[in-house]
């Protein structure tokens, strides 16, 4: 079985009338006393599932992870378990292994099979989702809606991404590589006064297997739900050694903030046709980068008026909660925050309560996914439309809601945002 990374049109057929019908057929196998007949029955069941794209098997909110093969042990680990292995059960007299779980009907989860201690992709499931460490298998429940804005469309005009530009800075003991996206028409149509989004972990947001952000930008701009925007992708890897310095850059590092605010922003404003106001400038990132976005905006709201915060690792710097309770930031910053409900940390939910209680202009969207690029790439539209806005509109302080353009893009329910919550809540 080949593993196709992103299949927006993946569908499974339903060969059973209920989950219990499949379960009963599986549980009946050990009662077949003749080995040949038992194997033939399992072969027929397995062929039916494989041809229906039903490995894993999904019915409403119930899932049976399935593996077939001779093994001494088979487990599954993924977003649903915090990546801790959960042992499957062998169906007696067969080479079939099963793990049963219940998830939300719109969940999307990464996972791997662990066979005799070896972590492998599910050999039958064609869906994969890449992480920074390589591919994982992907489970999409039937209620999950694929984020079509992440799919490259040949008719959509493409923006331009520069090669690496090495930026020297007195604030860090090494240079920093950045790449800059300009939207289609930037050169030909003389676009000017453009908002700018600064993106940490820029090399991964640029990677089509991970963030795929250039495709999202091109599609949203072409569909006129996002105004033309410049994006600056900041690479955390040392240009000299290749060492990834994200942890030291993103956790309580005022020098990195100084690099962004005092070196990089002026450089971009000098060389590109930007709107140089803080209200038109966003910094965003995921995990530690999400922490850094909130941290940077708190320290330099005069430079960055907007923070795009994805699955923030606030646990690494819990002082950030106090900052947003005590600093006078409510009239200076706007925040669009997203997260997952499956072992994605509690930072987003905790900050949601703080922002709501203290009168911030913000939105918070939580989906039934894990700490994964599948989640983050699928919610880029939410953050971009929230903070950059549709064409001819730069949101002013005090106006952050789920705007008409953003509401049309939201595929899963908003959770707990005091501002920006959906009308259906």
C-alpha positions as a printed NumPy array, in Angstrom:
array([[  0.   ,   0.   ,   0.   ],
       [  1.521,   3.328,  -1.049],
       [  1.288,   6.212,   1.367],
       [ -0.051,   9.365,  -0.309],
       [  0.637,  12.336,   1.891],
       [ -2.306,  14.653,   1.355],
       [ -5.435,  13.362,  -0.31 ],
       [ -8.168,  15.988,   0.022],
       [-10.624,  13.665,  -1.681],
       [-10.018,  10.58 ,   0.458],
       [-13.218,   8.668,   1.115],
       [-14.044,   5.443,   2.855],
       [-16.988,   3.194,   2.148],
       [-19.089,   1.666,   4.913],
       [-19.274,  -2.127,   4.566],
       [-21.128,  -2.644,   7.848],
       [-24.421,  -1.42 ,   9.228],
       [-22.95 ,  -0.717,  12.648],
       [-19.696,  -0.843,  14.561],
       [-21.014,  -3.797,  16.523],
       [-21.544,  -5.739,  13.298],
       [-17.827,  -5.586,  12.503],
       [-16.938,  -6.321,  16.11 ],
       [-19.15 ,  -9.399,  16.157],
       [-17.554, -10.711,  12.956],
       [-14.064, -10.256,  14.403],
       [-14.983, -11.847,  17.735],
       [-16.516, -14.832,  15.939],
       [-13.215, -15.788,  14.315],
       [-11.752, -17.747,  17.277],
       [-14.854, -19.958,  17.335],
       [-14.05 , -21.314,  13.861],
       [-12.23 , -24.518,  14.732],
       [-10.798, -25.316,  11.312],
       [ -7.616, -23.31 ,  10.734],
       [ -8.168, -23.054,   6.994],
       [-11.748, -21.895,   7.35 ],
       [-10.759, -19.36 ,  10.011],
       [ -8.023, -17.949,   7.785],
       [-10.398, -17.788,   4.829],
       [-12.973, -15.908,   6.917],
       [-10.328, -13.452,   8.102],
       [ -9.047, -12.993,   4.548],
       [-12.551, -12.128,   3.364],
       [-13.097,  -9.691,   6.239],
       [ -9.713,  -8.067,   5.667],
       [-10.194,  -7.748,   1.914],
       [-13.543,  -6.066,   2.508],
       [-12.014,  -3.536,   4.9  ],
       [ -9.005,  -2.762,   2.702],
       [-11.088,  -2.257,  -0.434],
       [-13.368,   0.103,   1.525],
       [-10.455,   2.245,   2.842],
       [-11.489,   1.098,   6.311],
       [ -8.145,   0.421,   7.996],
       [ -8.427,   1.793,  10.627],
       [-12.153,   1.029,  10.759],
       [-14.353,   4.066,  11.49 ],
       [-18.056,   4.148,  12.313],
       [-19.459,   7.4  ,  13.737],
       [-17.24 ,   8.178,  16.753],
       [-15.804,   4.674,  17.15 ],
       [-12.508,   3.401,  15.761],
       [-10.835,   0.024,  15.543],
       [ -7.118,   0.275,  14.83 ],
       [ -6.234,  -2.907,  12.964],
       [ -2.958,  -4.618,  12.11 ],
       [ -2.424,  -7.951,  10.45 ],
       [  0.861,  -9.814,  10.7  ],
       [  2.847, -12.258,  12.786],
       [  4.159, -10.406,  15.833],
       [  4.834, -10.887,  19.527],
       [  3.357,  -7.479,  20.333],
       [  1.511,  -4.718,  18.505],
       [  0.718,  -1.313,  19.994],
       [ -0.46 ,   2.032,  18.729],
       [  0.73 ,   5.482,  19.772],
       [ -0.315,   8.909,  18.607],
       [ -1.971,  12.199,  19.36 ],
       [ -4.734,  10.318,  21.165],
       [ -2.304,   8.831,  23.725],
       [  0.25 ,  11.591,  24.078],
       [  2.439,   9.307,  21.953],
       [  2.593,   6.717,  24.712],
       [  2.155,   3.179,  23.325],
       [ -1.201,   1.501,  23.97 ],
       [ -1.173,  -2.272,  23.573],
       [ -3.499,  -3.924,  21.099],
       [ -5.07 ,  -7.337,  21.563],
       [ -4.423, -10.332,  19.366],
       [ -7.559, -12.11 ,  18.148],
       [ -6.906, -15.718,  19.243],
       [ -6.005, -18.101,  16.465],
       [ -5.279, -15.295,  13.979],
       [ -2.605, -12.77 ,  13.05 ],
       [ -5.076,  -9.895,  13.556],
       [ -4.429,  -7.256,  16.227],
       [ -7.03 ,  -4.748,  17.385],
       [ -7.176,  -1.575,  19.493],
       [-10.593,   0.021,  20.023],
       [-11.104,   3.688,  20.795],
       [-13.776,   6.408,  20.755],
       [-13.006,   9.878,  19.354],
       [-14.941,  12.976,  18.409],
       [-16.596,  12.495,  15.039],
       [-14.564,  15.36 ,  13.501],
       [-11.159,  14.354,  14.901],
       [ -7.94 ,  14.206,  12.879],
       [ -5.06 ,  12.404,  14.574],
       [ -1.497,  11.335,  13.805],
       [ -0.376,   7.874,  14.907],
       [  2.075,   5.037,  14.375],
       [  1.973,   1.266,  14.733],
       [  4.554,  -0.303,  17.062],
       [  5.309,  -3.858,  15.961],
       [  7.719,  -5.844,  18.144],
       [  9.058,  -2.517,  19.422],
       [  9.593,  -0.971,  15.965],
       [  7.651,   2.218,  15.184],
       [  6.255,   1.997,  11.65 ],
       [  3.628,   3.579,   9.44 ],
       [  0.338,   1.752,   9.226],
       [  1.041,  -0.466,   6.183],
       [ -2.575,  -0.337,   4.954],
       [ -3.658,   3.241,   5.659],
       [ -2.605,   5.419,   2.67 ],
       [ -2.867,   8.698,   4.599],
       [  0.18 ,  10.287,   6.191],
       [  0.976,  13.568,   7.886],
       [  4.532,  14.799,   8.173],
       [  6.101,  16.035,  11.368],
       [  9.494,  17.588,  11.965],
       [ 10.753,  14.026,  12.496],
       [  9.224,  12.443,   9.407],
       [  5.843,  11.01 ,   8.414],
       [  3.141,   9.558,  10.644],
       [ -0.026,   7.761,   9.648],
       [ -3.148,   9.904,   9.76 ],
       [ -6.639,   9.058,  10.992],
       [ -9.442,  11.244,   9.694],
       [-12.835,  10.724,  11.245],
       [-15.797,  11.057,   8.9  ],
       [-16.78 ,  14.478,  10.273],
       [-13.36 ,  15.99 ,   9.596],
       [-13.368,  18.521,   6.775],
       [-10.142,  18.705,   4.819],
       [ -8.667,  22.259,   4.701],
       [ -8.87 ,  22.844,   0.972],
       [ -6.951,  26.121,   1.215],
       [ -3.836,  23.972,   1.815],
       [ -4.125,  22.391,  -1.648],
       [ -2.182,  23.986,  -4.498],
       [ -4.513,  24.962,  -7.355],
       [ -2.86 ,  25.388, -10.766],
       [ -5.022,  28.37 , -11.734],
       [ -4.05 ,  30.411,  -8.654],
       [ -1.332,  33.048,  -9.237],
       [  1.737,  32.32 ,  -7.178],
       [  3.595,  34.684,  -4.956],
       [  7.388,  34.814,  -4.885],
       [  9.688,  33.539,  -2.142],
       [ 13.253,  34.831,  -1.983],
       [ 16.258,  32.701,  -1.262],
       [ 17.887,  32.862,   2.141],
       [ 19.032,  36.312,   3.193],
       [ 21.565,  36.25 ,   6.01 ],
       [ 20.864,  38.978,   8.543],
       [ 23.621,  40.196,  10.84 ],
       [ 22.643,  41.384,  14.29 ],
       [ 24.47 ,  42.734,  17.339],
       [ 21.848,  41.138,  19.577],
       [ 22.77 ,  37.512,  18.866],
       [ 26.15 ,  35.76 ,  18.579],
       [ 25.208,  34.378,  15.152],
       [ 23.481,  35.514,  11.971],
       [ 19.892,  34.608,  11.109],
       [ 18.549,  33.414,   7.765],
       [ 15.215,  34.754,   6.549],
       [ 13.165,  34.264,   3.397],
       [ 10.502,  36.707,   2.243],
       [  7.211,  35.979,   0.504],
       [  5.644,  38.671,  -1.649],
       [  2.173,  38.124,  -3.103],
       [  1.323,  37.701,  -6.765],
       [  1.246,  41.125,  -8.413],
       [  3.714,  42.69 ,  -5.983],
       [  6.173,  43.613,  -8.723],
       [  3.832,  43.896, -11.702],
       [  1.041,  45.856, -10.038],
       [  3.138,  47.913,  -7.672],
       [  1.371,  46.724,  -4.539],
       [  2.31 ,  48.86 ,  -1.567],
       [  1.489,  49.535,   2.078],
       [  1.23 ,  45.814,   2.693],
       [  0.833,  44.247,   6.137],
       [  3.622,  41.901,   7.193],
       [  3.496,  38.576,   9.024],
       [  6.713,  37.432,  10.722],
       [  6.827,  33.643,  11.057],
       [  9.146,  31.77 ,  13.413],
       [ 10.193,  28.213,  12.55 ],
       [  9.98 ,  29.664,   9.072],
       [ 11.699,  26.741,   7.367],
       [  8.932,  24.408,   8.549],
       [  6.06 ,  26.765,   7.76 ],
       [  7.554,  26.996,   4.248],
       [  7.818,  23.227,   3.832],
       [  4.863,  22.002,   1.755],
       [  4.842,  18.758,   3.764],
       [  4.549,  20.673,   7.044],
       [  3.147,  24.207,   7.182],
       [  2.515,  24.697,   3.468],
       [  1.972,  28.365,   4.239],
       [  2.84 ,  29.742,   0.802],
       [  0.052,  27.695,  -0.765],
       [ -2.378,  28.917,   1.887],
       [ -1.366,  32.544,   1.325],
       [ -1.692,  32.248,  -2.453],
       [ -5.128,  30.618,  -2.204],
       [ -6.576,  32.993,   0.388],
       [ -5.368,  36.055,  -1.507],
       [ -6.689,  34.719,  -4.829],
       [-10.046,  33.936,  -3.211],
       [-10.176,  37.508,  -1.869],
       [-10.645,  36.471,   1.729],
       [ -7.186,  37.786,   2.664],
       [ -5.636,  41.054,   1.625],
       [ -2.236,  40.831,  -0.102],
       [  0.402,  40.401,   2.577],
       [  4.158,  40.005,   2.912],
       [  5.427,  37.093,   5.018],
       [  8.905,  36.92 ,   6.539],
       [  9.991,  33.372,   7.382],
       [ 12.624,  33.366,  10.132],
       [ 14.817,  30.256,  10.221],
       [ 15.952,  29.18 ,  13.726],
       [ 18.901,  27.184,  12.396],
       [ 22.383,  28.651,  12.725],
       [ 23.576,  29.401,   9.153],
       [ 27.106,  28.337,  10.088],
       [ 26.502,  25.088,  11.955],
       [ 22.93 ,  24.114,  11.107],
       [ 22.134,  23.895,  14.822],
       [ 18.455,  24.525,  15.54 ],
       [ 18.383,  27.263,  18.163],
       [ 14.603,  27.53 ,  18.544],
       [ 14.562,  26.642,  22.253],
       [ 17.071,  29.324,  23.216],
       [ 15.509,  31.868,  20.835],
       [ 11.87 ,  31.372,  21.769],
       [ 11.969,  30.903,  25.563],
       [ 12.372,  34.178,  27.492],
       [ 15.002,  35.64 ,  25.167],
       [ 14.88 ,  39.425,  25.073],
       [ 17.843,  39.484,  22.706],
       [ 15.88 ,  37.564,  20.089],
       [ 13.008,  40.016,  20.494],
       [ 15.486,  42.864,  20.027],
       [ 16.753,  41.219,  16.844],
       [ 13.217,  41.015,  15.5  ],
       [ 12.123,  44.507,  16.5  ],
       [ 15.322,  46.499,  16.016],
       [ 17.134,  44.696,  13.206],
       [ 14.779,  42.604,  11.116],
       [ 11.678,  44.81 ,  11.029],
       [ 13.557,  47.964,   9.931],
       [ 15.407,  45.907,   7.31 ],
       [ 12.146,  44.595,   5.86 ],
       [ 10.498,  48.02 ,   5.955],
       [ 13.444,  49.537,   4.058],
       [ 13.471,  46.908,   1.339],
       [  9.798,  46.114,   0.817],
       [  6.674,  48.216,   0.376],
       [  5.187,  47.615,   3.792],
       [  2.692,  49.294,   6.054],
       [  5.095,  50.123,   8.866],
       [  2.475,  50.53 ,  11.583],
       [  2.316,  48.091,  14.49 ],
       [ -1.35 ,  47.361,  13.763],
       [ -0.349,  45.99 ,  10.344],
       [  2.431,  43.807,  11.736],
       [  1.928,  40.254,  13.06 ],
       [  4.276,  37.749,  14.622],
       [  3.213,  34.123,  14.691],
       [  4.495,  30.676,  15.538],
       [  3.626,  27.276,  16.896],
       [  4.453,  25.536,  20.183],
       [  7.558,  27.369,  21.478],
       [  7.006,  29.741,  18.571],
       [  3.496,  30.376,  19.886],
       [  5.   ,  31.298,  23.239],
       [  7.464,  33.57 ,  21.452],
       [  4.658,  35.326,  19.575],
       [  2.85 ,  36.177,  22.814],
       [  6.161,  37.066,  24.506],
       [  7.35 ,  39.331,  21.689],
       [  4.036,  41.153,  21.424],
       [  3.99 ,  41.739,  25.176],
       [  7.524,  43.184,  25.17 ],
       [  7.249,  45.215,  21.97 ],
       [  3.609,  46.125,  21.273],
       [  4.946,  49.285,  19.65 ],
       [  6.359,  47.082,  16.864],
       [  4.105,  44.008,  16.795],
       [  0.444,  44.767,  17.278],
       [ -0.774,  41.251,  16.498],
       [  0.141,  37.772,  17.722],
       [ -0.759,  34.53 ,  15.932],
       [ -0.403,  31.84 ,  18.576],
       [ -0.637,  28.15 ,  17.636],
       [ -0.542,  25.428,  20.335],
       [  1.52 ,  27.623,  22.663],
       [  4.088,  25.967,  24.932],
       [  3.371,  28.418,  27.746],
       [  4.436,  25.783,  30.275],
       [  8.064,  26.619,  29.445],
       [  7.587,  30.224,  30.617],
       [  4.551,  30.466,  32.874],
       [  5.331,  34.088,  33.703],
       [  3.62 ,  34.929,  30.421],
       [  0.245,  34.468,  32.127],
       [  1.042,  37.159,  34.666],
       [  2.213,  39.542,  31.988],
       [ -1.146,  39.45 ,  30.255],
       [ -2.869,  40.02 ,  33.588],
       [ -0.769,  42.955,  34.793],
       [  0.675,  44.755,  31.764],
       [ -1.44 ,  47.419,  30.105],
       [ -1.665,  45.679,  26.733],
       [ -5.402,  45.504,  26.072],
       [ -5.493,  48.529,  23.769],
       [ -2.221,  47.698,  22.023],
       [ -2.348,  44.05 ,  20.941],
       [ -4.709,  41.633,  19.238],
       [ -4.355,  37.873,  19.546],
       [ -5.608,  34.99 ,  17.425],
       [ -4.924,  31.688,  19.164],
       [ -5.56 ,  28.09 ,  18.13 ],
       [ -4.974,  24.709,  19.709],
       [ -5.919,  21.059,  19.833],
       [ -7.985,  19.072,  22.298],
       [ -5.803,  15.928,  22.112],
       [ -2.683,  16.15 ,  24.289],
       [ -1.854,  19.603,  22.954],
       [ -1.204,  21.17 ,  26.341],
       [ -3.404,  23.496,  28.371],
       [ -1.628,  26.751,  27.555],
       [ -4.194,  27.984,  25.066],
       [ -7.16 ,  27.23 ,  27.314],
       [ -5.462,  28.849,  30.317],
       [ -4.591,  31.985,  28.366],
       [ -8.112,  32.059,  26.933],
       [ -9.522,  32.551,  30.441],
       [ -6.967,  35.262,  31.222],
       [ -7.542,  37.18 ,  28.011],
       [-11.299,  37.014,  28.432],
       [-11.224,  38.131,  32.054],
       [ -8.969,  41.08 ,  31.259],
       [-10.805,  42.523,  28.285],
       [ -8.443,  41.599,  25.469],
       [ -9.32 ,  41.728,  21.787],
       [ -8.746,  38.097,  20.841],
       [-10.11 ,  34.842,  19.488],
       [ -9.451,  31.248,  20.49 ],
       [-10.26 ,  28.206,  18.372],
       [ -9.76 ,  24.664,  19.673],
       [-10.18 ,  21.627,  17.412],
       [-10.195,  17.874,  17.96 ],
       [ -6.623,  17.32 ,  16.873],
       [ -3.174,  16.977,  18.427],
       [  0.169,  18.779,  18.49 ],
       [  0.686,  18.348,  14.761],
       [  1.398,  20.18 ,  11.556],
       [ -1.884,  18.758,  10.34 ],
       [ -3.627,  20.95 ,  12.877],
       [ -1.43 ,  24.02 ,  12.409],
       [ -1.543,  24.147,   8.605],
       [ -5.297,  23.624,   8.701],
       [ -5.831,  26.653,  10.951],
       [ -3.541,  29.127,   9.201],
       [ -6.559,  30.606,   7.449],
       [ -8.215,  31.38 ,  10.778],
       [ -5.224,  33.294,  12.134],
       [ -4.415,  35.106,   8.897],
       [ -7.965,  36.295,   8.249],
       [ -8.409,  37.236,  11.909],
       [ -5.268,  39.369,  12.087],
       [ -4.525,  40.527,   8.54 ],
       [ -8.106,  40.799,   7.366],
       [ -9.787,  40.647,   3.971],
       [ -8.851,  42.98 ,   1.084],
       [ -8.907,  46.722,   1.771],
       [ -9.276,  46.156,   5.472],
       [ -6.734,  46.243,   8.27 ],
       [ -8.514,  45.377,  11.514],
       [ -8.249,  48.164,  14.06 ],
       [ -7.719,  47.546,  17.772],
       [-10.926,  46.508,  19.471],
       [-12.464,  44.885,  16.4  ],
       [-11.262,  41.276,  16.498],
       [-14.195,  38.964,  15.929],
       [-14.736,  35.997,  13.718],
       [-15.375,  38.168,  10.692],
       [-17.599,  37.097,   7.827],
       [-14.623,  35.968,   5.776],
       [-13.116,  34.011,   8.637],
       [-16.401,  32.467,   9.703],
       [-16.814,  30.978,   6.248],
       [-13.411,  29.352,   6.599],
       [-13.812,  27.865,  10.061],
       [-14.419,  24.142,   9.704],
       [-14.663,  23.186,  13.352],
       [-16.406,  24.836,  16.302],
       [-14.839,  27.727,  18.151],
       [-14.131,  26.863,  21.761],
       [-14.135,  29.276,  24.673],
       [-13.044,  32.494,  22.942],
       [-14.756,  35.364,  24.769],
       [-14.282,  37.393,  21.622],
       [-14.463,  35.648,  18.307],
       [-16.733,  32.845,  19.474],
       [-19.26 ,  31.546,  17.   ],
       [-22.9  ,  32.545,  17.256],
       [-23.872,  28.893,  17.61 ],
       [-22.246,  28.52 ,  21.001]])
